[in-house]
Amino acid sequence: MAAVILALKTLGGAGENQQILRQVIADLKLTESQINQIHSGTRTELEYRLAWARTNAKKKGLITSNGRNSWSLV
């Protein structure tokens, strides 16, 4: 969850899922194998974990949804 919050701060307070994903990859300096590890079907483990991180951050009132795939800091 901290990685999502940091990514949104770096992105100016708001961003779409793919922007957040790219920023988290850069911030955490993830390897290709970490980035491409499949969770289920075509979804990666990273995408899966970031989705849960966004959900938890929203439940805690740290971020809000600005529509489909778009998030901002509260």
C-alpha positions in Angstrom: 0.0 0.0 0.0 2.9 2.4 0.8 4.2 1.9 -2.8 0.8 3.0 -4.3 0.8 6.1 -2.0 4.3 7.0 -2.9 3.6 6.4 -6.6 0.6 8.7 -6.5 2.6 11.4 -4.7 5.3 11.2 -7.4 2.7 11.4 -10.1 1.4 14.7 -8.6 -1.4 13.2 -6.5 -3.3 11.3 -9.1 -2.8 8.6 -11.7 -4.3 5.7 -13.7 -3.5 2.1 -13.0 -0.9 1.8 -15.7 0.9 5.0 -14.5 0.9 3.7 -10.9 2.2 0.4 -12.1 5.1 2.0 -14.0 5.9 4.3 -11.1 6.0 1.4 -8.6 8.3 -0.6 -10.9 10.6 2.4 -11.0 10.4 3.2 -7.3 11.0 -0.4 -6.2 13.6 -1.1 -9.0 11.8 -4.4 -9.8 13.4 -7.0 -12.0 11.9 -8.4 -15.2 11.1 -11.6 -13.5 9.3 -9.8 -10.6 7.4 -7.7 -13.1 6.3 -10.6 -15.3 5.5 -13.3 -12.7 2.0 -14.5 -13.6 -0.6 -14.7 -10.8 -3.5 -16.1 -12.8 -4.4 -16.2 -16.5 -2.7 -13.1 -18.0 -2.7 -11.0 -14.8 0.7 -10.6 -13.1 1.4 -11.0 -9.4 2.4 -7.3 -9.3 -0.9 -6.2 -10.9 -2.8 -8.4 -8.5 -1.0 -7.0 -5.4 -1.4 -3.4 -6.6 -5.1 -3.9 -7.1 -5.4 -5.1 -3.5 -3.2 -2.3 -2.3 -5.4 0.3 -4.0 -8.5 -1.4 -2.5 -7.1 -1.3 1.0 -5.9 2.3 0.6 -9.4 3.3 -0.5 -11.0 1.5 2.4 -8.7 3.4 4.8 -9.6 6.7 3.2 -6.1 7.4 1.8 -7.1 7.4 -1.9 -10.3 7.8 -3.9 -11.4 6.6 -7.2 -11.9 9.2 -10.0 -13.6 6.8 -12.3 -12.5 3.6 -13.9 -8.8 2.9 -13.4 -8.1 6.4 -12.1 -7.1 7.3 -8.5 -6.0 10.3 -6.4 -4.8 11.0 -2.9 -7.3 12.3 -0.4 
